[in-house]
Amino acid sequence: MESNEQITEKDVIDMMHLVNKVPSLLLKQMVSRNSNVVKRFEGQINSYKNRLSDENIAKLEKVMEMPVSELQEILKRAYLETKKKQLKILADPTAQPFIEKNRQELKKVLFT
């Protein structure tokens, strides 16, 4: 993936199998508590990261560097396309601290 390639709602939709594993009610609670879900699922994340393609790693790196507001706009467009409640929860501006916290934790797990 070239560094100037954009992350789109299609990329988010393609990765939905990860988000769909978390029931929307549970996700909403995690967001409201600003939970560190990366810590909770670190073993599974480590297992998953070994199966990532170079293209997926490049996309993840791009997501890690983009402003949360831009990421949430993509999540919002993906929600409008799929109507998945998990995307709506993450696209809500109140989820910003949760996304920031977990993105920082995910960086540590994936790239250190």
N, C-alpha and C positions, 0 to 999 in steps of 0.2 A: 504494500500500500504506500503510495507516495505521500509525503508529509503534507502536501497541500490538499489532499482529498478530504472531503467533508464527511462527518458522521451524520447519518440521516435517520429518519424514523424507521426506514427499512432495516437498518443495522440494529436498532433497538428491537424491532419486531422479530428479527432473526434470533435474537438472544432471549426472547420471551420465556423459553422453557426454564430458564433460571428463576425469573421473577414469579412465574406461575406456581412454583413449588411452595411459595409462601401464601397462605390464605390472606385475603385482603383485610380481614378483621385483625389478624395478628400483625400484619404489616403496619396497619394504622396505629396499633398500640406501640410498636417498635419506634415508629416515627415520632409519636407524641412523647415518648420517654427518651428520645435521642439515644437509643440503644446502640451499642457497638456490636453489630451482627457479624462483622468480619471475625472478631475474636471468637465468637460462639461457633462459627463454621470454618475456622482456620484449616482444620484437617481436610475437609471436603474441598476447600479452595485449593489447597496444595495439590491434592489429587487431580483436580480439574485442570490446573495450570499446566501440568505435564502433557496434557492432550491438546493444548492450544496450537493452532497453526501460526506461522509467522504473520499472516494477514490479521488474524484475531488479536495477536499480541500488539501489532501496530495500531489497531483500532482501540484497544484498551488504553494504550499509552496516550492516544489522542484524547480520549474521554477524560483521562486523569488530568490533562492539562487545560481543558476548556473551562471557561467560567461556568459555575453552577447554573446561573440564569440561562445560559445558552443550552446547557444540557436539559434543563427543565422545559424549555420551549420545544425541544425535540421530543421529550417524553409526552408533552401535551399533544403534539401532532400525532404521535403514535397512539395515544389514547383515543383521539377522535377517530382514528382509522379502525382500531380494534375493539374499543369499548371495554378494555380490560381494566378493572377497578384498581389493580396494583399500579398501573401507569398513572391513573388519575391522582392517586395518593402521592406518588413521588413527584408529580408535576406541580402539586400545590406549593405555593411559596413558603408555607410553614414547614415543609420538608427540607428546606435548604440546610439547616444545621446538621440534620441527620445525614444528608448526602455528603456534605463536606467532611464530617467526622469519619464516615465509613469509607469514603474515597481515600482519605489519608491512610487509614489502616490497611486498605487494600493495596495501596502503593507499597507499603512495607512488606506485605506478604508476597506480592507478585514480583517486585523488582529489586529486592535486596537480598 
